[in-house]
Amino acid sequence: MARTYREAGVDIQEAKRAVERIARAAATTATPAALSTIGGFGGLFRFDPSTHPDPILVSSTDNVGTKLKVAIALGRHETVGVDLVNQSVNDVAVTGADPLFFLDYLAVGQLRAEVAETIIAGVANACAAAGVVLIGGETAQLPDVLRDDDYDLAGFLVGVVARADLIDGSRVRAGDVLIGLPSSGLHTNGYTLARRVLPPEAWAEPMPDGGRTIGDALLEPHRSYLDEVRLLRRALRGRGSDIGALAHITGGGWEGNIPRTLPPGLGVEVETGSWPVPAIFTLIQQRGDIADDEMVATFNVGIGMTVVVPAADADAALDAIGDACRIGRVVDVVEGEPRVRFT
C-alpha cells in the first residue's frame, strides 16, 4: 500500500526540478510586456491597445494528437513543442492577428524533468521564432491516467488584430484565385491513419526519395505561416488590395477547413497536380491503398494553408512568396454541392 504521494506515483521533487528547467526555457521568450515568470499562479501580460486600434483578441487551443505516439516510441521529443505552437500560431494568423502569448499543458504518466525540459524547449523555441511570450503553463502528473512514458501536450494562444485588419472572408468573390502554401509534411493531422499504414517497424526504413527515414518524415515539424501571411499582406496592400481569406488545412482536410473561411454560396475549384506532393503522402496512399477522396479528407497532401486573393493580385502574391502555388479559383456553388471540388 502506498503511504506517500511519491509511492502513489506523483513525485513533487521531480516536479520542482522540471519547473526550474522549464522556467529557463520560457525566460528566452520574455518581452517587456511579460510581467511575470514561470512559477506563479497566473501569467501577467501588459497589452498595449495603441498597437492595434479597435483591438480584437483572437484565441486558439489545440494539441499535438497521436503524432506524440511517434515521438514517444522513437524517444525524440525536440519537435513536438514546435508542432504545438506553430499550429496555434497558424490558427490565429488566418484572421490576420498577431500572436501575443502562449500557455502550455503537459500531462505525463511519470515525470522525467529532462524529458519535460526537452519538450518545453521546443515550445519556447517556436514561441521565440514567432515573437510570442511563453507566459505560463501546467505540468500534471497523472499516473492513473497515462502509462509511464506516455504524455499529452496541449497549448493555448492569444493574439490581437485591429478590427480594420481582420480577415473574415467577407471580401471573397467568385473568380478570385486560390493560392496554396506548401506544407512540410503531415503537420499534426492524420496520424491515427498514418500509423496504421506505416507501423513502428517501418519507421527505420529509408524514404523512397532518400536522405531520411520514414520516422524522420513523420516527425517533420508543423510549418508556421506567420511570416508568409505578413509578407502577403504587405505586398497586396502596396497595391491597394488585401488577402480575402486564409484557411489552415488541419483536421478534416480540405473540405473540413476551406469552406469555414468563405461566404455562403461560394466554394473552390482545385486543380489537381498544381503543387508538388511530398513523398510521405504518396507512400501512405500506396501502402494503404487509400482513395484520393479519403486522402484529401484526412491529410493536407502538401498544402498547409490556402490563400484567396483577387485575380488581379495573384501574380503579386505569388512573387511575394517563393514557394507558393496557384492551385485553383473561387466559384459559385448551390446548396447541396460540395464546396471543394478537385478537377
Stockholm file with secondary structure:
# STOCKHOLM 1.0

chainA/1-343         MARTYREAGVDIQEAKRAVERIARAAATTATPAALSTIGGFGGLFRFDPSTHPDPILVSSTDNVGTKLKVAIALGRHETVGVDLVNQSVNDVAVTGADPLFFLDYLAVGQLRAEVAETIIAGVANACAAAGVVLIGGETAQLPDVLRDDDYDLAGFLVGVVARADLIDGSRVRAGDVLIGLPSSGLHTNGYTLARRVLPPEAWAEPMPDGGRTIGDALLEPHRSYLDEVRLLRRALRGRGSDIGALAHITGGGWEGNIPRTLPPGLGVEVETGSWPVPAIFTLIQQRGDIADDEMVATFNVGIGMTVVVPAADADAALDAIGDACRIGRVVDVVEGEPRVRFT
#=GR chainA/1-343 SS CCCSHHHHTCCHHHHHHHHHHHHHHHHTTCCTTBCCCTTSSSCCBCCCGGGSSSEEEEEEEEECTTHHHHHHHHTCCSSHHHHHHHHHHHHHHTTTCEEEEEEEEEEESSCCHHHHHHHHHHHHHHHHHHTCEEEEEEEEECTTTSCTTCEEEEEEEEEEEEGGGCCCSTTCCTTCEEEEEECSSSTTSSHHHHHHHSCGGGTTSBCTTSSSBHHHHHTCCCCCCHHHHHHHHHHHHTTTCCCCEEEECCTTTTTTTGGGGSCTTEEEEECTTSSCCCHHHHHHHHHHTCCHHHHHHHCCTTEEEEEEECGGGHHHHHHHSTTCEEEEEEEECCTTSCSEEEC
#=GC SS_cons         CCCSHHHHTCCHHHHHHHHHHHHHHHHTTCCTTBCCCTTSSSCCBCCCGGGSSSEEEEEEEEECTTHHHHHHHHTCCSSHHHHHHHHHHHHHHTTTCEEEEEEEEEEESSCCHHHHHHHHHHHHHHHHHHTCEEEEEEEEECTTTSCTTCEEEEEEEEEEEEGGGCCCSTTCCTTCEEEEEECSSSTTSSHHHHHHHSCGGGTTSBCTTSSSBHHHHHTCCCCCCHHHHHHHHHHHHTTTCCCCEEEECCTTTTTTTGGGGSCTTEEEEECTTSSCCCHHHHHHHHHHTCCHHHHHHHCCTTEEEEEEECGGGHHHHHHHSTTCEEEEEEEECCTTSCSEEEC
//
